[in-house]
Amino acid sequence: MTTIQTVISDIQSQLETAYPKDEAGALAWWIIEEETGLSRSQILTGCKITKNFAHVQEVVARLLHFEPVQYIYGHTEWCGLDLKVTPATLIPRPETAELVERIDTDTRTLPEGKALKVLDIGTGSGCIAIALKKAHPEWEVTGIDISEEAIEVARENAKRNKVDVDFRVADIFSDENGGIESFGGEEYGKNLQYDIVVSNPPYICEKEKADMRRNVLDFEPHSALFVPDDDPLKFYRRIAQLFSPITRNPSPIPPHIFFEINEAYGDEIVALLNDYGYRDIRLIKDIYGKARIIEGRMVG
C-alpha cells in the first residue's frame, strides 16, 4: 500500500529536477496539505487520509513549468490571512509583511483605540490594507489600484477575512475623474488628509529581468513589477508629490509615509523625500540585510 510519506517523497523527487531540494520539499508538503485539507502536524500524527491523489500529477506538471503554487491553488497564507491570488495580483512576499510590521511598530505609542486614516496605494490583492485593518479594526483603511481585476480580488479578500476596507480603482497619475479625486481629493494635492500613506509600488527595473526566476517573470503581472530603466523612481516621486507637506493642510497627528523599495535606490528615495519636505526619514533593512523599507513624516 502506498503511504503518504511515499507520495510526498515521489513529488519531491520530481520537483527536484527544477527546484532546489528544500524548496521542492516545501512544495511537496504544500501540495499534500492542499489536497488533503489537513495540516502537516495532522498528517504526521496519523490522521486517516482517503484522498485520491490522481490530481497531484497535474499540479506537479504545472510546477515543473514554473507556475507559482499560489496561482495553481488560487490562494496563499500571509500574515495570518488567507488571501486569494490570481495572475492579476502579485503574490504577497515576506518583505511586505515586514512593511506591515513596521507600521504596527511605529503606531504602538499612539493612544489605544486611536482611529487612523490609512491609504494603501497599489493595493493589488489588498494584503497590506487588510492586514492593517485586521490588526486595527478601528482604523479607516482605503486601498487603491489602477487594475479593476486587482480591486475585485482585494474586495473578495476583505470579505473572506471579515474586514471592512474601502477598495477603489484609481490612477495616481491622472488628475481627472478616476484619479486623485476618486480617493478623497477635493482640490489637487490639497486635502488628502491621511495619517498613514503606504505603498509597495512597482520597483524592478526592466534591465533586472535577466536575473529573475521564471515563476515570477512568466506568471506575475508585469505592470505591478516593473518600472522603466530611465525612470525607476516614477511611483515614489508621484506619491511623494501628492502627499508632500509642502502641499498639505496641517494635521493634528504628524502623518507618516511608508514605502517598500528596490534596495538599489534607497539613497535616491531618501533624497527625493527630503526634497519634498518630509522629515525623520529612515532607511530600514529587511531580514536579509537589504535596504527594503523607507519611512518618513509629513510635517507641514
N, C-alpha and C positions, 0 to 999 in steps of 0.2 A: 504494500500500500504506500502511495506517495505521501510523505509527510509535508507539513507546511515549511519546515526547515529546508527540505529538498527543493520545494518550489522557489523559495527565496534565493537559495544558492544558485539555482538554474538561471533565474532572472539576472542576478548579479553577474554571473559569468558572461551572459550575452552582452550586458551593458558595458562590461569592462573593455570590450573591443572599441568603444567610443568615448568612455569616460574614465577618469581616474578611479582607482579602486574604492576609496572612501565615498566618493560621490555616487558610484554605481551601487554600493551597498545602501546608501541613504535612499536612493531612488527605488531600489527593490523593496525596502520596507514601506516606503510611501505607497507604492502600488498595492501591496498586500493590505495595508490599513484601509485604503480607499475601497478595495474590492470586497473586503470582509465587513467593513464598518466597525472594526474592533481596533483598540489601541495596541501598541506594541506590548505593553505590560499585560494586557488581557491575553494576547496571543501566547506570550512566554509563560504565562501561568496556566495554560492548558485549556482555555475556552474552546468549546467544540466549534469546529468550522465546517460548514456544509456547503460553502460556496463552490460553484463550478468555475474553474479558472480559465475557461476557454477564451474569454475576452482578453486575458493578460497578454497574449502574443501580439494582439493588435496594438496594445499600449506600448509594448517593448519596441515594436517596429517603428512607431511614431517617434519614440525617444531616440532610436538609432538614426533618425533623420533630424535629430536635434530640436524637435518641437518641445517647448517647455512643458513639464508635467503639470504645471498650474493651469495652462491652457487646455491640456487634454482633459483634465477633470473639472475645469471651469471655476476653480476657487483656490484660495490659499489661506493658511493661518498666518496672521501677522499681528503683533502687539496684542495678542489675546482676542483678536477679532477673526471672524470667518468672513472673508471677502470674496465676492465674485470677481473674476478677472476674465477679460476677453482680449482678443488682438487689438481692440480699440483702446486698451489701457495698459500702462506699464505694470509689471509685476512688482509689488512693494518690496523694497530692499531693507536689509538690516541698518544701513546707513541712515535711511529715512526714519527708522524707529528711533535712532539716536537724536535726530532733529526734534521729534516729539518729546523725548525725554528731556531735552534741553529746555524746551518751552515750559514743561512742567516744573523743572528745577528753578527757573527764573521767576516763576509766579508763586512759589511757595510762601514768600514773605508777604503777599497781599492778604488783606483781611479775609477770613474764611467766608465763603459764600459770595464773594465779590463777583458780580456778573460782568464779565469782559465781553467785548465785541471783537470777533475774530474773522479775518478774511484769509482764505486759502486760495492762492492763485495758481491755476494749472492743476486743478484738483485730481484729474484722472479718475481712478477708482474711488476717490473720496477718502482714501486711507488716513491722511493727516487730519482732515476735518472731523471724521468720525471718531478717530482715536481721542482727539481733544475733547469732543463733546461727550464721549463715553466717560472720560475721566472727570469732566467738569460739567455736569448736566445743567448748571445754572448759566453757563456761557451761551451767548448768541453767536452761532457759527454759520458763516456763509462760505460756500465753495464755488468757484467759477472755473470754466474751461471753455475753450473755443469749440471743442468737439461735442456735438449733440449726442453721439453714441456714448462717449465717456460719461456725460452727465446722466444719461439713462442708467448706466451701470452704477454710478455713485448713488443715485436715488434708491436703487434696489438694495445697495449695500447698507444704506441708512435704515431701511425697513428691516432687513434681516438681522441688524444689530440693535434694533429698537432704540434709535436715537432720532431726534428731530434736527436735521441740518437743512439749511436753505441752499439748494444747489441750483445754479443758473448758468445758462450759456452766455458767455461774454467774451469779447475780444479786447484785450487791453491796448491794442494798437489802433483801435477805432475810436473816434470821438463822436460817432453817430450813434443812433439807437442800436442796441446790441453791444455797445462798447462800454465806456465808463459809466454812462447814465444808468445802465441796466443793473449795476450793483451799488447804487446809492449816491452817486454824484449829482448834486443839483446844479453845480457850476463846475466846469472842467478843473479838476485838481484842487478844489477849494474846500469842499465839505465832506470829505471821505473820512469820517471820524471812527477809526478803528483803534482798539487798544493793542491788538497784535495783527500784523500782516506777515504771513508766512508763504514761502514758495519754494518748490523743488522744480524749477523750470528746466527746459532742455538746456544741456550744457556740454554735450560731447561734440567736439569739432569733427567736421567731415573727414579730415585727414586722419583721425583716430580709428576709422572704420577697419583698417587693415589689421588692427590689434584686437579686435573684438571677437567674442565667441559667436558661433553660428546660431546658438539658441536665442541670443539677443538680436543679432543683426538680421536674421532671416524671418523673425516672427514678431518682435515687439514693434510698436508704432514709431516710425522714424520721426514723425512730427513732434513726438514727445521726448525724443532723444537728442536730436542733432541741431546744431547751430552752424551758420556759415563760418568758414575759416577766417574770413576777413572781418567778422563782427561777432566774436564769441560772447560778448557781454550784452548783447542786444536786449535780452529779457531783464537782466539786472538793472540796466540803465533805465529802461522804461518804467519798471516798478519803482525804482528809487526816485525817479522824476515825479511819478504820480503821488507819492506819499511823502515827498520831501518836506521837512519842517519849514522850508522857505515858502511853500505854497499852502501850508495848513493853517487852520484856525487853532488857537490854543486848546489843549485838552487837560482835564483835571488830573489824569494819570499819564505820566510820560510814556507814550506808546512805544512798542518795540517792533523791529523788523527782523525776520529770521530767514536765512537762505540756506539751502543745500547747494554746494558749489563743486565745480571742477577744480581739483587740487592745484592745477597748473596756473590758476588765475586768482588765487587768494589775495595777493598783494594788490592786484589791479582793482578788485572789487572793493577792498578796504579803501583805496584811494578814491574810487568812484563815490562811495557813500560819504566820505569826508567832503568831497566837492559839493554834494547836495545837502550838506548841513547836518548830517547825522552825527551823533556823539557816542562815546563809550563803546566804540566798535571793537569787537573781539573776533579773532580768527581761531577756531576750535578744531582740534584734530579728532578723527574718529578712532575706533578701537584698533585700526590698522596703522595708526600713526600718520594718516594722510589729512591734510587740511580739507575739511569737509563741510563745516558749518560756519556761517558768519551771522553775527547778531549786532544790532545797533539800536540806539534810542533816537526817537524822533522828538526833539526838544525845541519846538518852535517858540 
